[in-house]
Amino acid sequence: MKIEIRKYQLIERVMTLNENQLEKLESFLAQESGTELSVSLDRALQQVKEGKVTPHTQVRKKYEKWL
C-alpha cells in the first residue's frame, strides 16, 4: 500500500476520535517525539564517532572477577 493512502486512512481514523481519544493520541505523540531515549542514542552515536568508547573485551577483562 502506498504511503499516501496509508496517511489518508490514518487521517480518516483521527477524524473519528472523540475528545478523550484525541487527547490520548496527542499525549502519545508528544512523548514519542521528545523521548530521552532518542537523545541518549544520539549522544551515544556521537561518542562512538569521536572514539570515546571502550571495547567490550576491555570492559569484560576489567570486571571479570564479578562475572
Stockholm file with secondary structure:
# STOCKHOLM 1.0

chainA/1-67         MKIEIRKYQLIERVMTLNENQLEKLESFLAQESGTELSVSLDRALQQVKEGKVTPHTQVRKKYEKWL
#=GR chainA/1-67 SS CCHHHHHHHHHHHHHTCCHHHHHHHHHHHHHHHTCHHHHHHHHHHHHHHTTCCCCHHHHHHHTGGGC
#=GC SS_cons        CCHHHHHHHHHHHHHTCCHHHHHHHHHHHHHHHTCHHHHHHHHHHHHHHTTCCCCHHHHHHHTGGGC
//
